[in-house]
């Protein structure tokens, strides 16, 4: 059997030469499982199961932070992305509660600064994937994990009031769709429901002969919906419009999602990726072999794939040509921690993925794409003039560049291998090493460390990339740190040290040239430090040099000298 299509021109975008960098953001627990989503306005949302969500500009600048109030007793399920109403400047976030809890979930509306405008708490159940109507209404399905309440489909007004609700017969599928004529679609295991915006049921289509609905898909380009179904013997893709099953065809695997392209071709995204046109199956592809898990999505005619192989520390990211199923770019990289759900910005051919230790990886198109170095654990621009890192040149042939008045970079000299250079910030893909001098970031030739940890006692383990103890550190060792999290320090090459009372992170040293007054955290005078002494510096905040426990001295070059460790 064949499938209907809506002929339109394909506007596929070329994606080549993918690279990646990452920037860091800490979540408030050691379980940072999360997901990255890209809003229609280009905002990058990093959503953690712990109840935190961060919003970033495309260049990595943080816009705002939102923390789910503790009395909601909720978490942010990574698979349900927020939706952005750009016309009304509202971001909608759904939250869920533990299956052990009898508390229902809800929806929160946030303004442009991440502040809560309103909170809608469901009577029962948990909200799932949301859809936004042209009039600003919100639609979503809700199931109760304990099955103690009736599955319900909801519509909310954009002021947080209930517009209407509809109870269904079985557990609902997570996806909600809106068709080209404004019809709202939902589905449970055996029925497809079509509503008008007022909440009136236009039609209900029931599957028969033992077929179960496994996924729902469509777009605002078509008036109907596609469903994947299966029984004990077969799997099938069906097209439902006006309450009638118009066409269908047998398929090879159960999809996690169904997408419809601008030319009407239908893509089944899951363990296998299948594409169908009016003649039946167009192609079938498994872009990377030997993967244990994968997530696939489609944005503006490019299929994005993120897979994990049998070693959970190796990840694959791919872009796939929907016309023929060919992998048109592929990136394989390592990480200490598991990857989460990915977000895609198809307009810039960019993929963002999250790790459960709090980092976001940005995978983007080649050198011509806008890039920016984000120094881990350092806010740029800084609020002081001291170096924030030391750049270690590990290979030959790295040029020192001088920035010209027209913004271009001109060769100045070649840097020496093995030397360290003070780093004051970043300009695009370039490290600033003082004045008009810059070094272009090349990860295989250099590394930037931001501080050290001091080992204060015995019994501190150094772990290798495989998660096993590499050796025991000695009391008094000072180890370079390239990045840190609330519970571990990255000391280079995939090696790390757990954060514990026997270790202390510091960023440099201060030498007193004259007697200097030390102040308590509240600003009161504490004591005078004598001239000629050296003290570790644990941070710099404006004109305050932090010397431990919140105590500080003033940054006065006539009395002190600061050196980066």
N, C-alpha and C positions, 0 to 999 in steps of 0.2 A: 504493500500500500504506500502511496506517496503522501507528501505533506504539502500544504499550501504555503506560499510565500508571498511577501509583499515586495515587489521589485523596487529597489532604490539603489543609487550608486554607492559602492563601497568606497570609503575614504580611509583606507588603512594607512597607518603611519609607520615609517621605517625606524627600526630600533637597532642600533649597532654599538659595539665597543663598550659594554657595560663595565663600570668601575664601582667602587663603594667607599664610603667613609662612615664613621658613626659618631653620634654625639650622645651624651650621657644625661640621664635624669633619674634621680633616686625615688623609689616608691617607699611607702612608710613601713612595709614589712619585708621579711626575707623571702616571701613568696610573691615575686613580681610577675606572675603570669599575666599576660596582657595581649593587646592588639593595637595596631596602628590603622587609622582610617583617614582618608583624605576627603574633606568636604567639597561641595560644589564650588565654594569660593576659594579653594586651594588651601584652607587651613588644615594643618596636620594635627590629628588628635591621637594622643597616646593614652590608652585606657587600661588601667590595671584592675585585676580582680580584687585587689585590696581595698578598692573604693576611691582611688584617685584618678583624675583625668587631667592631662596637660594639653594645652593648645599652643602650637608653634606656627610661626610664619614659614614660608618656603625656605628662607635662608637659615632656619634653625633658631631664630629669635623667639624666646618664649613670650606668648601673648598673655596667658593666664593659667592659673591652677585652680582646680575644683576638687574638694574632698567631700565625699558622701558623709553626711552627719552620722555620728556613731549610733544615735538613737533610731536610725532607720533600720539598723541590724541587717544591712544589705551589702551586696557586692556588685561589681560591674562585670557581667558575663562577657568575655572577649568576643564571642561570636555575634553579638548584637551591636551594630555600630550606631553612633549618634547620627541624627539628621539635622541639617542646617537650613533654616528658613532665611535666606539672604535678604528677602524683601522686608521682613519684619525684624531682622537681626536677632534671631532666637536660635539657640542650639538645644535640641531635645535629647535627653539622656534617659534610657530605661535602666532600672536596677532590679536585681533579684535578691532573694534571701535564701539561707541555707535550707536544704531539704529537711534538716532536723528541726527547723523552726516552723511554727504555725503562722508566722507573720507573712502577709502578702508583699509583693513588690510594688513598684510604682514608676512614675515618670517625673523627671525634673526638667524645668525650662530654665536655661541660663542666658544671661545677656552677653554683650560683647566683651565684658570684663570677667566672665566666669562666675558672676553672682547669680544666686537663685532668684528667679522671678516668681515662680510658683511650684508647688509640689502636688501631684495627684497620686494618692495612695489607692491601689486597687482594693475592692472589697475582699477579693480572694485571688489566688493564683499569681503567676509571674508574667510580665509582658515580654514579648519576643520582638522580632524585627519590625520596625516601624516604617510607615510610608506617609509622605506629606502630600496633601491635596493642594490644588491650585488656590483654594481660598484660605489656606493656612491650617486646615483641620489635620489632625493626626489620626492614623489608623493602625491598629495592631491586634494580633491574636494573643490570648492568654491561656495558659494551662496551669493546673495545680500539680506540682511534682508528686504529691501524695494522693492525687486523684480523689480528694475528698470534696471538691467543689466542681461545678459544671464548667467545662471549657467555654470561654466567652470571647467574642470579637468586640472590640471597643472602637469608638470614635470620640475624640476630645476636641473641643474648641481651642483656639490658640490662646485663650486666657486661662486654660487649665480646668474648665468645667466639662462635665460629661455631656456629650452631644447625644449619643445613643449607644446601645449595646445589644448584642444578639447571642443567645446561648446556642451551642451546637451539640450534636449527638456524640461525637467522639473527640479524642485529643486532636487539637489543631496542629497543622504544620506551621513552622516558624515564619514563613514568608507571607507578606501582604503585597499585593500588586494593584496598580491603578492603570486602567486601559486608556486608549486614545479618546474614548467618549466619556471619560470620567467615572466609569464603572469601577467599583472596588471589589477585588477578588480575594477570597480566602479558601482554604481547603482543610478537610480533616482526612482520615484514612479512607473514607469511602465516598465523600461528597465534595463537590466544588460549589461554592456559594458566590453569587453576584449581587451586590448591593448598589443602590444609587446613593448619592451623598447624603440624602435625608435618612438613610437607614432602612429603607424599604427593600425587601428581598425581591430582586428582579427575576431570579430563577435559581434553581438548585439542580445540579446534575449528579446523579448517583451512578457509581460504577456497579457492575454486576458480575455474575459468574465467578465470584471468588477473587476478583482483582482488588488490590490494595494500592492506594495512592502513596507514593514515596517522596515526590517533590513537585513543586509548582514553579512555573516560569513564564515570563512574557515581557512586555515593555509597553510604553505609552504609544508605540508606533502601531499597535494592533488592537483590535476590539475584543479578542478572545484571550485565552490562556492555554499554555501547554502543561500537561501533567505527565509524569512518568509513573507507570503502574507495573505491578508484577503479581503473578500467581505462583503456584507450585512449579510450573514448567517454564514460563516465559516472562520476558520483560518487554514493555511496549511504551512508546511515546504517542500521546494523543493530543489533538487540538480540539478545544471546546469553545464554542461561541454561540451566544444566544440560547444557552442551555442544551445545545445539541452537539454530539460528537461528530465532527465533520470528517476528519481524516486521522489516520494513525498508522504506525509502522512498528515492527519488532525492532528492539535494540539489543545491544550486546552486554551492557552492564548497568548497574544502578547508579544514576548520577546524584551528586550532592546538590547540584544546582543546574538550572536551565536558563540560558541566555539567548536572546533573539537579536541578531545584528541588524544594521540599517537596511541591508538588502533582503531581509526576511529569513536568512539562513539561521538554523537552530543549532545551538551548541550545548552538548551535555558535558558538564564539567564534574569530574570525580576521579576515581582511580585511573580510569581511562578517559580520554577526551575524544568525543565523537562529534561529527558535524553532519548535518542533514540539509539537503535542498529538495527541490520539487521532484527530483528523480529518485529520492531515497538517500542512502548513506553517501556522503561526500568523501569523508576520510575518517580514519580511526588512528589515534596516536597515544603512545605512552612516552612522553618526552624524555624522561630519564628512568633508567632501569634500576632495579634493586633498591627501591625506596620503601621505607616502612610507614611513612605518612606523608601527606601532601595537601596543600591547599591551592585551589585554582579559582581565578576570577577573570572576568572579561570587562574591559573598559575601552570604549571607542575603537573597536575593531582590532584590538590587540589582546591576546590571551596571556595572562601572567600566571606563572607557575612557581610555587615554592615547595621544594621536596626535601626530605631528610632521609639519609640512607641508614644502614644498620648501625653505624656509629653515630650517635645523636649529636656529635660535635662537628659533623660535616654537613653542610647545607648547599643546596643547589637552587639558583634562581634563574628563570628562563622567560624569554618572550617568544611567543609562538605565532606564526603567520596563520590566521584563520582560513585563508584560502586553500592551503594545501597541507597544513599541519606541521610544517617544517619548523624546527627550532632555529630562530634567526639570531638569537644571542643567548649565551649561557654563562653563568658565573658560579664557580664553586669556591667556598671559603669555609674557614674553621671558626669556631667560637667555643668558649668555655661552657656555654649554657644553651639550653634549648631555645629554638625560635618559636615565636607565637604567630598569630594571624598577621597577614600582610595587608598593606594599604597601597593603592595605586593612584598616581596622578598621570592619567593618560595624555593630558595636554602637553606634559613635559617628558613623557616616556620615562617615568621615574617610579621605582618601587621602594616602599618603606617596610621594614620588618622589625619586629620587637623581640628582644630576648628577655628571659624571665629573671635576669639579674639587673635589668633596668636600662639597657642600652637600646637605641634605635639605630639600625643600619639603613643608610640611604644608598640605593643602588641606582645609578643614573647613566645617561648617555655620555659619550666620549668627551674629549677635552673642550669642545665648543660649548658644552652645557655650563650653566652657572654653578659654581661649586664654592664651598666655604669650609675652611678648617675650623672645627670646633674643639678647643682645648678641653679635655675631660676635667671636670670638677673646677673649672675656672670660668668666671663670668667675664665675657668680653663685650664692650671695652671695660678695662679695669678702672677702679676708682683710685689708683695710685700709679706712680711712675716706675716702680721696681720691676725687674724681670719676673715672669710668671713660670718660666720653664727653662730648661737647658736642652739645646738641640745637639744630639750626638750624631756626628757624621760617620757612618759605618762602612761606606764604600767610596771608592775613588770616583772623581769626575763630577763632583757636585759644585755647580757654579754659585758664586756670590753675585747677586744682581743689584744694580742701583736703579731705583725708581726715578723715571724722568718726569718732567713737568707736564707732559701730555698723558701720563698714566702708564706708559710702556715701561718695560724693564730691560736694562742694558747690562751685558756681561761686564763684571768688574775684575774678578779674579777667581781662581779655583780654591775651594776650601780644602783643608788638610784632613785626611782620614784619621779618625780616632780623637779628634778635637771636639770640645764642647763649646757651644756658643749661647750666650744669654738670649732669651727670647722674650719679647715684650708684648706680643700680640699676633694677630693674623689679619691679612688683607686678602680676601678671596681664597685662592689656593696657595698663598705665600705666607711664610713665617717672617715676621719683622724681627730682625736681630740687632736693631738699634739704628736710629736716624733714618736715612733714606735707603737702608740696605735690607735686602730680602733674600730668602732662600725658598725656591719652589718646592712644595711638598712632594716627595717621592718616597713612599712608604718602604720600599725595598732598600733604600739607601740611607735612611736616617730614622731616628726616633726621638721623641721629646719626653723627658721625664719632669714631673711637676714637684717632686719632693722625695723624702726618704722616710722609712720607718726605723725607729730605734728599738732594738730588742733589749728589754730591761731585765729579763730573767731567762732561765733555762726552760726547756720544754716547749719551744715554739717550732712548729713544723713548717717546712717549705714544701708545697705541693706542686707536682708536675702537671703538664697538660692532660694527662690521663686520670687526674684526680687522686693519684696515689702519692704517699709521702716520698719526696725526693731525698731530703736530708733534714737533720735537726739543726736549727740555727743556734749560733753561740751568743751568749750574753754580751752585749756591747756592739754587735754587728749593726751597721747602718745600711739598709738595702734601698736601692733606688725604686721609686714608685712611679708608674706611668698612668695609673688610674686607680680610683678606690671606690668602694661601695660601703654601705653601712656594716657589712660583715666580712669583707675581704679586701686585700690590697693586691692589685695586679703589678707584679714586679718584672714583667717582660718575658717574651717568648712563651706565653701561656702559663707561666709559673705564677703562683699566688700564695699569699699568707693570710690566714684567717685573722680578722680583727679580734683582739682579746686584750685583757688588762696588761699582758706582758709586752705589748707593743704600743708605740706612740708615733703618730705621723707628724712630721714637721717640714717646713718649706725652705728654711735657710737659717742663717746666723746673723746676729747683730753684734758689733764690736763697739763698746763705749769709748769715746775719745775724751769725754769729760764725765764728771758725776751727772747722773741722770735720774730724774724722779720716776718712780713706778706708781701706777694708779690701780686701785681696786676696780672690779667690773662695773660698779656703780659710779665711778669717776672720782672717788675720794682718794686723797694721797695715802700711799701705803708705806713706802720707804724709798731710800736713795740707793741706786746702784753705783758702785765705785767705777772710776775710769780704768780703762785697760782690761776690762773683763769681756768675755764672749758668752752669749746666751743663744739658745735655740729659739727660733721664731716659728710659731704654729699657725700664723696667718697674718694678713695685712688687710686692714679695713680703713680705707681713707688715710688719715694721718695717724692711725693707731697701729703700732707694732705689737702684736699679741705674743706674749712671752710665757703663756701657760695659765690654765685655770681661769681664763677671762681677764687676767691681769695684763696691763699694757704699759708701754712707754710711748712718748710722742716721737713722730718721725721728723727729727731735726738733723739735717745733714752736717750741721756744724758740731754736733755732739755725738753722733753715731754713724757707723758705716754698716750698711746691709749687704750681705753676699748671699747669692743663690747657691744652695747646696748641690 
